[in-house]
Amino acid sequence: MSVLPSEPPAPAPLPPDLRFVKRLVTVLTATMIAGLLAIIVLLVIRLAAPAPLLPALPANIALPEGAEIAALTFAEGVIVVVTKTGEVLLYGPDGKLRQRLKP
């Protein structure tokens, strides 16, 4: 009949190289968790921010006869309209045509 010891034998200490690897894995895990949390926080902040407001388009802008808008851009003090034919129309904030650039 065998008798069980009251306490298990103490584990042998880890070799120094293995302790170093264990610390590296722990630091890497902590760094990855911190990075993941930072990404989540930045996404929440970025997605919760309200969308930027676009400038108001004046109601009295009149395009030349037969012109179709291909692109519309708001610049500082100017509304830029590019037509499908490549013509660039520059309007002031009041809606009046300032300049017309043909391709």
Phi and psi in degrees as GROMACS dihedral restraints (atoms count N, CA, C in turn):
[ dihedral_restraints ]
;  ai    aj    ak    al  type     phi  dphi    fc
    3     4     5     6     1   -96.8    20    10
    4     5     6     7     1   146.4    20    10
    6     7     8     9     1  -106.5    20    10
    7     8     9    10     1   130.3    20    10
    9    10    11    12     1   -78.8    20    10
   10    11    12    13     1   137.6    20    10
   12    13    14    15     1   -68.9    20    10
   13    14    15    16     1   150.5    20    10
   15    16    17    18     1   -70.8    20    10
   16    17    18    19     1   -30.8    20    10
   18    19    20    21     1  -127.5    20    10
   19    20    21    22     1   139.2    20    10
   21    22    23    24     1   -70.4    20    10
   22    23    24    25     1   153.7    20    10
   24    25    26    27     1   -64.7    20    10
   25    26    27    28     1   147.0    20    10
   27    28    29    30     1   -66.2    20    10
   28    29    30    31     1   137.0    20    10
   30    31    32    33     1   -67.7    20    10
   31    32    33    34     1   148.8    20    10
   33    34    35    36     1   -69.9    20    10
   34    35    36    37     1   144.6    20    10
   36    37    38    39     1   -63.8    20    10
   37    38    39    40     1   148.6    20    10
   39    40    41    42     1   -72.3    20    10
   40    41    42    43     1   147.9    20    10
   42    43    44    45     1   -64.3    20    10
   43    44    45    46     1   153.6    20    10
   45    46    47    48     1   -57.8    20    10
   46    47    48    49     1   -38.4    20    10
   48    49    50    51     1   -63.9    20    10
   49    50    51    52     1   -39.9    20    10
   51    52    53    54     1   -69.8    20    10
   52    53    54    55     1   -36.2    20    10
   54    55    56    57     1   -64.3    20    10
   55    56    57    58     1   -39.7    20    10
   57    58    59    60     1   -62.7    20    10
   58    59    60    61     1   -44.5    20    10
   60    61    62    63     1   -63.9    20    10
   61    62    63    64     1   -39.3    20    10
   63    64    65    66     1   -62.3    20    10
   64    65    66    67     1   -42.6    20    10
   66    67    68    69     1   -64.5    20    10
   67    68    69    70     1   -41.3    20    10
   69    70    71    72     1   -61.5    20    10
   70    71    72    73     1   -42.6    20    10
   72    73    74    75     1   -64.6    20    10
   73    74    75    76     1   -40.4    20    10
   75    76    77    78     1   -64.5    20    10
   76    77    78    79     1   -44.6    20    10
   78    79    80    81     1   -64.7    20    10
   79    80    81    82     1   -41.8    20    10
   81    82    83    84     1   -62.8    20    10
   82    83    84    85     1   -41.6    20    10
   84    85    86    87     1   -62.9    20    10
   85    86    87    88     1   -45.2    20    10
   87    88    89    90     1   -63.0    20    10
   88    89    90    91     1   -40.2    20    10
   90    91    92    93     1   -65.5    20    10
   91    92    93    94     1   -41.2    20    10
   93    94    95    96     1   -66.3    20    10
   94    95    96    97     1   -39.5    20    10
   96    97    98    99     1   -65.0    20    10
   97    98    99   100     1   -43.7    20    10
   99   100   101   102     1   -62.9    20    10
  100   101   102   103     1   -41.4    20    10
  102   103   104   105     1   -65.0    20    10
  103   104   105   106     1   -41.6    20    10
  105   106   107   108     1   -64.2    20    10
  106   107   108   109     1   -42.0    20    10
  108   109   110   111     1   -63.5    20    10
  109   110   111   112     1   -39.7    20    10
  111   112   113   114     1   -63.6    20    10
  112   113   114   115     1   -42.1    20    10
  114   115   116   117     1   -63.7    20    10
  115   116   117   118     1   -43.1    20    10
  117   118   119   120     1   -63.6    20    10
  118   119   120   121     1   -44.2    20    10
  120   121   122   123     1   -62.5    20    10
  121   122   123   124     1   -44.1    20    10
  123   124   125   126     1   -64.4    20    10
  124   125   126   127     1   -39.6    20    10
  126   127   128   129     1   -63.6    20    10
  127   128   129   130     1   -43.4    20    10
  129   130   131   132     1   -63.6    20    10
  130   131   132   133     1   -43.6    20    10
  132   133   134   135     1   -63.9    20    10
  133   134   135   136     1   -45.4    20    10
  135   136   137   138     1   -67.8    20    10
  136   137   138   139     1   -41.9    20    10
  138   139   140   141     1   -77.6    20    10
  139   140   141   142     1   -23.9    20    10
  141   142   143   144     1   -82.7    20    10
  142   143   144   145     1   -15.5    20    10
  144   145   146   147     1   -68.6    20    10
  145   146   147   148     1   141.3    20    10
  147   148   149   150     1   -68.3    20    10
  148   149   150   151     1   150.2    20    10
  150   151   152   153     1   -67.0    20    10
  151   152   153   154     1   143.4    20    10
  153   154   155   156     1   -65.2    20    10
  154   155   156   157     1   143.2    20    10
  156   157   158   159     1   -80.1    20    10
  157   158   159   160     1   136.0    20    10
  159   160   161   162     1   -84.4    20    10
  160   161   162   163     1   149.4    20    10
  162   163   164   165     1   -63.4    20    10
  163   164   165   166     1   154.0    20    10
  165   166   167   168     1   -75.7    20    10
  166   167   168   169     1   137.4    20    10
  168   169   170   171     1   -88.0    20    10
  169   170   171   172     1   121.8    20    10
  171   172   173   174     1   -58.9    20    10
  172   173   174   175     1   144.2    20    10
  174   175   176   177     1   -74.6    20    10
  175   176   177   178     1   -20.3    20    10
  177   178   179   180     1   -98.6    20    10
  178   179   180   181     1    21.8    20    10
  180   181   182   183     1   -75.1    20    10
  181   182   183   184     1   127.6    20    10
  183   184   185   186     1  -120.2    20    10
  184   185   186   187     1   123.4    20    10
  186   187   188   189     1   -80.5    20    10
  187   188   189   190     1   152.2    20    10
  189   190   191   192     1   -60.7    20    10
  190   191   192   193     1   160.0    20    10
  192   193   194   195     1   -57.5    20    10
  193   194   195   196     1   126.6    20    10
  195   196   197   198     1    80.7    20    10
  196   197   198   199     1     1.2    20    10
  198   199   200   201     1   -81.8    20    10
  199   200   201   202     1   138.1    20    10
  201   202   203   204     1  -120.8    20    10
  202   203   204   205     1   137.1    20    10
  204   205   206   207     1   -75.4    20    10
  205   206   207   208     1   128.7    20    10
  207   208   209   210     1  -103.1    20    10
  208   209   210   211     1   -33.4    20    10
  210   211   212   213     1  -152.6    20    10
  211   212   213   214     1   149.4    20    10
  213   214   215   216     1  -135.8    20    10
  214   215   216   217     1   128.0    20    10
  216   217   218   219     1  -134.6    20    10
  217   218   219   220     1   142.3    20    10
  219   220   221   222     1  -104.5    20    10
  220   221   222   223     1   121.4    20    10
  222   223   224   225     1  -113.9    20    10
  223   224   225   226     1   176.0    20    10
  225   226   227   228     1   -68.3    20    10
  226   227   228   229     1   108.8    20    10
  228   229   230   231     1    79.5    20    10
  229   230   231   232     1     5.4    20    10
  231   232   233   234     1  -143.7    20    10
  232   233   234   235     1   143.8    20    10
  234   235   236   237     1  -111.4    20    10
  235   236   237   238     1   122.4    20    10
  237   238   239   240     1  -105.6    20    10
  238   239   240   241     1   125.2    20    10
  240   241   242   243     1  -118.5    20    10
  241   242   243   244     1   127.3    20    10
  243   244   245   246     1  -109.3    20    10
  244   245   246   247     1   127.6    20    10
  246   247   248   249     1   -89.5    20    10
  247   248   249   250     1   169.3    20    10
  249   250   251   252     1   -67.1    20    10
  250   251   252   253     1   -20.1    20    10
  252   253   254   255     1   -86.3    20    10
  253   254   255   256     1    -1.6    20    10
  255   256   257   258     1    93.7    20    10
  256   257   258   259     1     1.2    20    10
  258   259   260   261     1   -74.7    20    10
  259   260   261   262     1   139.7    20    10
  261   262   263   264     1  -109.7    20    10
  262   263   264   265     1   124.3    20    10
  264   265   266   267     1  -113.7    20    10
  265   266   267   268     1   127.2    20    10
  267   268   269   270     1  -108.7    20    10
  268   269   270   271     1   119.4    20    10
  270   271   272   273     1  -111.6    20    10
  271   272   273   274     1   147.6    20    10
  273   274   275   276     1   -81.0    20    10
  274   275   276   277     1   171.2    20    10
  276   277   278   279     1   -63.7    20    10
  277   278   279   280     1   -19.4    20    10
  279   280   281   282     1   -83.2    20    10
  280   281   282   283     1    -6.8    20    10
  282   283   284   285     1    94.8    20    10
  283   284   285   286     1     3.3    20    10
  285   286   287   288     1   -88.5    20    10
  286   287   288   289     1   140.7    20    10
  288   289   290   291     1   -69.6    20    10
  289   290   291   292     1   122.4    20    10
  291   292   293   294     1   -95.4    20    10
  292   293   294   295     1   -45.0    20    10
  294   295   296   297     1  -149.5    20    10
  295   296   297   298     1   150.0    20    10
  297   298   299   300     1  -130.2    20    10
  298   299   300   301     1   117.4    20    10
  300   301   302   303     1  -111.8    20    10
  301   302   303   304     1   118.4    20    10
  303   304   305   306     1   -94.7    20    10
  304   305   306   307     1   147.5    20    10
